[in-house]
Amino acid sequence: MILAHIFLAFMIYSFLGWLWETVLFILRDRRFVNRGFLFGPFCPIYGTGALVCCTLLYGRVENFALLFIIGAFLCSLLEYITHWALELLFHARWWDYSSNKFNLKGRICLSSTLAFGLCIALLIDYIHPFVMSKLGDLPQGTAYALAAVLYTILVADVTLTITGLVGLRERLEALQSTIAEHMQKGIDLTEEMRLALVEKLESSQIYRERLAKLTLPAFTSRLVRNFPELSSERYREALERVREKQKKRP
């Protein structure tokens, strides 16, 4: 097994993870949603989880039940850490299991843990041997060339995504600041007077011009639309305004 095979396996599992997420949301929402942060059809967290489990378990653990238990633990740990890191970096929760039974701080839940365990057990016993067998049939030159192309695409995608995520945080911070500045004027008023003031402010040209400058670009707008559970205490009003604007679009 060469390094190119490992990377190609990572990309295959990242694609299968994206496909899994996409199908689930099509069934739930009856519409196509490009799940994941990247532009392309890849969810690297799935590829990472799959490779970590394959490295630790493949050829070492053969009992299906034990594979299920260890896989469930490892993938849930990865999901928890990823959720925590994204929340720390962007002050937002990209998914939330708080409404699910047996969840841990909304970051992981029992149903997803069980699904991960089953997927890893199937991966180790059936999928990974098949994938590596097919990759092994590729000539080394072809494998390295394909890996190089996909690596270039992935690096470009990740770079654009990180830029977009940083831009999203900056836009939400600016939008939240604009909203807070105007809302502050109505804090000491009654609710009826405050709403009237807000309505008046929102109809003013200066306020509308400032908000127009903070319109989210296509990528960051897609993230807000495709992650309906995205929430943030810091940017709560800003996110609400963004979603309201998206609902008005045809």
C-alpha positions in Angstrom: 0.0 0.0 0.0 1.5 3.3 -1.0 0.7 6.8 0.3 -1.4 7.7 -2.7 -3.7 4.8 -1.9 -4.2 6.1 1.6 -5.1 9.6 0.4 -7.4 8.2 -2.3 -9.2 6.1 0.3 -9.5 9.3 2.4 -11.2 11.1 -0.5 -13.5 8.1 -1.2 -14.7 8.0 2.4 -15.0 11.8 2.4 -17.3 11.5 -0.6 -19.3 8.7 0.9 -19.8 10.8 4.0 -21.0 13.7 1.9 -23.3 11.4 0.0 -24.7 10.0 3.3 -25.4 13.5 4.7 -26.9 14.7 1.5 -29.3 11.7 1.1 -30.4 12.1 4.8 -31.3 15.7 4.3 -33.0 15.1 0.9 -35.2 12.5 2.7 -35.9 14.9 5.6 -36.3 18.2 3.8 -37.4 17.0 0.3 -34.8 19.2 -1.4 -31.1 19.0 -2.4 -28.7 20.4 0.2 -25.0 20.5 -0.5 -24.0 19.4 3.0 -20.5 20.1 4.4 -18.3 23.2 4.5 -16.5 22.6 1.2 -17.6 23.5 -2.2 -17.0 20.0 -3.6 -18.8 16.8 -2.6 -16.5 15.9 0.3 -16.9 15.9 4.1 -13.3 15.5 5.4 -14.5 14.7 8.9 -15.9 11.4 7.6 -12.7 10.6 5.7 -10.6 11.4 8.8 -12.8 9.3 11.1 -12.8 6.4 8.6 -9.0 6.4 8.3 -8.4 6.8 12.0 -10.6 3.8 12.7 -9.1 1.7 9.8 -5.6 2.5 11.1 -6.4 1.5 14.6 -8.8 -1.4 14.0 -8.3 -3.0 10.6 -6.5 -6.3 10.9 -6.4 -5.9 14.7 -10.1 -6.3 15.7 -12.3 -8.9 14.0 -15.3 -9.1 16.4 -18.2 -7.2 14.8 -19.7 -6.1 18.1 -16.3 -4.8 19.3 -15.8 -2.9 16.1 -19.2 -1.4 16.6 -18.4 -0.2 20.1 -14.9 1.1 19.4 -16.0 2.7 16.2 -19.0 4.4 17.9 -16.7 5.8 20.6 -14.0 7.1 18.2 -16.3 8.7 15.8 -18.4 10.4 18.5 -15.2 11.7 20.1 -14.1 13.1 16.8 -17.5 14.7 16.2 -17.5 16.2 19.7 -14.0 17.7 19.3 -14.9 19.0 15.8 -18.1 20.7 17.1 -16.2 22.2 20.1 -13.4 23.5 17.8 -15.8 25.1 15.3 -17.7 26.7 18.1 -14.5 28.1 19.6 -13.2 29.4 16.3 -16.5 30.9 14.9 -18.6 31.4 18.0 -21.4 29.3 16.4 -22.9 25.9 16.7 -23.1 24.3 13.2 -25.3 21.4 14.2 -27.2 20.9 17.4 -28.6 17.6 18.9 -30.2 19.3 21.8 -33.6 18.2 20.7 -32.5 14.6 20.4 -32.7 12.2 23.3 -29.5 11.2 25.1 -27.3 14.0 23.8 -24.2 15.5 25.3 -24.2 19.3 25.2 -26.0 19.1 21.8 -22.7 18.1 20.2 -23.3 14.3 20.0 -26.3 12.1 20.5 -27.0 8.4 20.9 -28.7 8.0 17.5 -25.7 9.4 15.6 -23.3 7.4 17.8 -25.1 4.1 17.0 -25.1 5.0 13.3 -21.4 5.7 13.4 -20.7 2.4 15.2 -22.6 0.4 12.5 -20.9 2.3 9.7 -17.4 1.6 11.1 -18.1 -2.1 11.7 -19.3 -2.4 8.1 -16.4 -0.3 6.8 -13.7 -2.4 8.5 -15.3 -5.8 7.7 -16.5 -5.1 4.1 -15.9 -1.7 2.5 -12.3 -1.0 3.4 -10.9 -4.4 2.1 -12.8 -3.8 -1.2 -11.7 -0.2 -1.6 -8.0 -1.0 -0.9 -8.2 -4.0 -3.2 -9.5 -1.9 -6.1 -6.9 0.9 -5.4 -4.2 -1.7 -5.3 -5.1 -2.7 -8.9 -4.3 0.8 -10.1 -0.8 1.3 -11.6 1.3 3.4 -9.3 1.7 6.2 -11.8 -2.1 6.4 -12.2 -2.6 6.3 -8.4 -0.1 9.1 -7.8 -1.5 11.3 -10.7 -5.1 10.9 -9.5 -4.0 11.6 -5.9 -2.1 14.7 -7.0 -5.1 16.1 -8.9 -7.5 15.4 -6.0 -5.0 16.9 -3.5 -4.8 20.1 -5.5 -8.6 20.4 -5.7 -8.9 19.7 -2.0 -6.3 22.3 -1.0 -7.9 24.9 -3.2 -11.3 24.0 -1.8 -10.1 24.1 1.8 -8.4 27.5 1.3 -11.6 29.0 -0.2 -13.7 27.5 2.6 -11.5 28.9 5.4 -11.5 32.3 3.7 -15.3 32.0 3.5 -15.7 31.0 7.1 -13.6 33.8 8.3 -15.6 36.2 6.1 -18.8 34.8 7.6 -17.6 35.5 11.1 -16.5 39.1 10.1 -19.8 39.8 8.3 -21.9 38.5 11.2 -19.9 40.5 13.7 -20.4 43.7 11.7 -24.1 43.0 11.1 -24.6 42.3 14.8 -22.8 45.5 15.7 -25.0 47.5 13.4 -28.2 45.9 14.7 -27.1 46.4 18.4 -26.2 50.0 17.7 -29.7 50.8 16.5 -31.5 48.5 19.0 -29.7 50.2 21.9 -31.8 53.3 21.3 -35.0 51.4 22.2 -33.8 49.4 25.2 -35.5 51.6 27.8 -38.8 51.9 25.9 -41.9 49.8 26.1 -42.0 46.8 23.8 -44.6 48.6 21.6 -42.5 51.7 21.4 -39.3 49.7 20.8 -40.8 47.8 17.9 -42.1 51.1 16.4 -38.6 52.6 16.7 -36.9 49.5 15.1 -39.4 49.6 12.2 -38.6 53.3 11.7 -34.9 52.7 11.8 -35.1 49.8 9.4 -37.0 52.0 6.9 -34.3 54.7 7.1 -31.9 54.9 4.1 -28.8 55.0 6.2 -29.7 51.8 8.1 -30.6 50.0 4.9 -27.4 51.1 3.2 -25.3 49.9 6.1 -27.0 46.5 6.0 -26.7 46.3 2.3 -23.0 46.6 2.6 -23.0 43.6 4.9 -24.8 41.2 2.5 -23.3 37.8 2.7 -21.5 36.5 -0.4 -22.8 33.4 -2.1 -20.6 30.9 -0.2 -21.3 32.2 3.3 -25.0 32.6 2.5 -25.0 28.9 1.3 -23.6 27.8 4.7 -26.3 29.6 6.6 -29.0 28.1 4.3 -27.6 24.6 4.3 -27.0 24.4 8.1 -30.5 25.2 9.4 -29.3 24.3 13.0 -26.6 26.9 12.9 -26.9 29.1 16.0 -24.9 31.6 17.9 -25.6 33.5 21.0 -23.1 36.2 20.0 -24.6 36.7 16.5 -28.2 35.6 17.2 -30.0 38.7 15.8 -27.6 38.9 12.8 -28.4 35.3 11.9 -32.1 35.9 12.2 -31.8 38.9 9.8 -29.8 36.8 7.3 -32.4 34.0 7.4 -35.3 36.4 7.1 -33.7 37.9 4.0 -33.1 34.4 2.5 -36.8 33.5 3.0 -37.8 36.5 0.9 -35.7 35.4 -2.0 -37.5 33.5 -4.8 
